[in-house]
């Protein structure tokens, strides 16, 4: 769906002469990424409004997107499966944030987020067979991942100590979700090499 939209927009700008046919793939991918981010930001916002954690949902989205963009992780085989998994993961993360406002999960989320920070630190970035990263790209993505990871982890530690829950819970869930997706991606990659 979003992939098709990216292709249609690219067709229009090629027909108008703004770009050449040789740039098609780059623009299709760019429009797909931008439209995906907009759609998932809207989905996250709607879930946040429904669950009455709108500010936390935006913080979660930003923190997750910053790390996911460079760390990589699990990629579904089809766009529909990706949309379903992403939407479900966002909803579950926001439900945990909502529940955490009622029940005290501070210590558990703190420990899990630190554990998954280590997973991200060790395994990122993860490329995919369809788009392998060069050595230079891996180094650049690793450095960016580590910078964002350090900022988010520092925010988690600071907000844990100061009890700023509206920042603590979403940052924890962003790292936990990215760590899970990174592990799932590594497992999928290992399984595909085995079979």
N, C-alpha and C positions, 0 to 999 in steps of 0.2 A: 504494500500500500504506500508507505513512505518512500520506498525505493522507486516505485512507479512515478510518484510525484516529482522526485528529483530528476528523473529522466525527462518528464514532460517539461519542466522548467528549463532544463538544459537544451531541449529541442527548440524551445522558443528563442532562447538567447543566441543559439547557433543560427537559426533562420534569420534573425534580425542582424546578424553579422558582428555581434559583440565579441564572440570568441570563435576560434577555429575548431574544426572537427577533431583535431589532434588533442584538444583539451577536454573533450567530452567526459572521459572517465573521471578526471579530477573534479570537474564541476558536479557531475552526478553524485559523487561521493560526498562532496561538500554540502550540497543541498540536502542530501539524505541525513547527514549528521546534524545540520542546523534544524531541520524539521523534526528530527527525533528528539532533540533537546527541548524544543518548544512543546511538543506533545507531552513528553514526560514531566516537564515542569507544570503543565496544566493538570495532568493527572495527579501529580503530587499535591498541588494546591487544592484541587477538589477533595481529595481524600483528607487533607489537612483541615479543610473547612468542615467537612462532615464529622470528623473526629474531634473537632475543636482544639486542634494543635497546629494552626495555620503557620504561625511564626516558626515553630519547631520544624514543620515540614519544609519550609524554605531553607532553613539552616541545614537540615539533613540533605536536601537536594544539592545545595552548593558544595558542601563538604564531600559528599559521595562523588559528585561529578568531577571535582578537582583531582581526586585520587584515581578514580576509574579511568579518566581520560589518558593517564600516563602509565598506570599499573597494568591495565588490561584485565583479563580474567576469562571466565566462561563465556563462550559465544554459542548460541543455539544454531541449529542447522537451517532453520527457516525463519523468515521475518515474523511470521505469525507466532511461532513458538517463542521467539525472542520477546515479542510484545507481551505475551501471556506471562512468561517468567518474570520479566521486568515489572509489569504491573502488579503481579502477586507479591514480589519481593518488596516493592515500595509499600504496598498496603500492609503487609505483615510488619515491616519496620516501623511504620507509623502507628500501628496498633500497639506494638511494644512500647513505643514512646508514650502513647496515651496511658497504657496500663502503669507504666513507670511513674507517672504523675500521681497515681493513686496508691500504689504499693511501693515499698522501698527496695528497689533493685540496684541501688547505687554501687555497692561493692561488687556484685556479680557483673554488672555492665562494665565497671572499671577494669576488672580483671580480664574479662573477655576482650575488651577493646585493646588492652595492652598486649594480650596474646596474639590477636589478629594483626596488630601493628607489627609485631615481629614477623609474622607470616608474610605480610606485604613487603617489609624491609628485605626479607631473604629471597622471595620469589619474583618480585616485580623487576622489570616489566615482562609481561608474557605476550609473545606475539602469536599469531595464528597462521596456519599453513597457507591460507589464501593471501595473507599480507605479512610475510616475514620481515622482521626488522633487521637492518644492517647493524654492524658493530657500532657505528657512530650514533645511530638512532637509539640503540639499546642503552648506550651510555647517557645520552641526553635524556631519554625517558626515565632512566633510573634516577638521575640527579633531580629531575623535576618531581618524581614520585617521592623521593626522600625529603625534599623541601616541604611539600604539602603535607606529607606524613608527619614530619616534625612539628609543623604549625598546628595541625589538628590534635596531635598527641599532647602538645604543650597546653592547648586549650582544654583538653579533657582533664589533665592533671590540675590545672588552675581552677576550673569550674567544679571539680570534685572537692577540692579543698574549700572553695568559697560557696559551694552549694548553689551555683547559678544553673538551675535545672533546665531552663529553656535553651541553653547552649550545650550542657553536658550530655543529655540524652540523645539529641540528634547527632552530635559528633561521635559518640560511642557507636550508635547504630550504623553510621556511615562506614566506619572502619570495620565493624563486625561483618556487615554485608559485603564489602569489598574483599575482605579476607576469605569469606566463604566462597565467593565467586572465583577468586584467584585459586583457591584449593581445588574447586570443582573443575576449573580449566586445566590445571596441572594433571588431575586424575584422568580427565577426558583425553588429554594429549598422551599420557602414558598408556592408557587403554588402547588408543588407536595404533600406537607403535607395537603393542604386544600382539594384536590380532591381525 
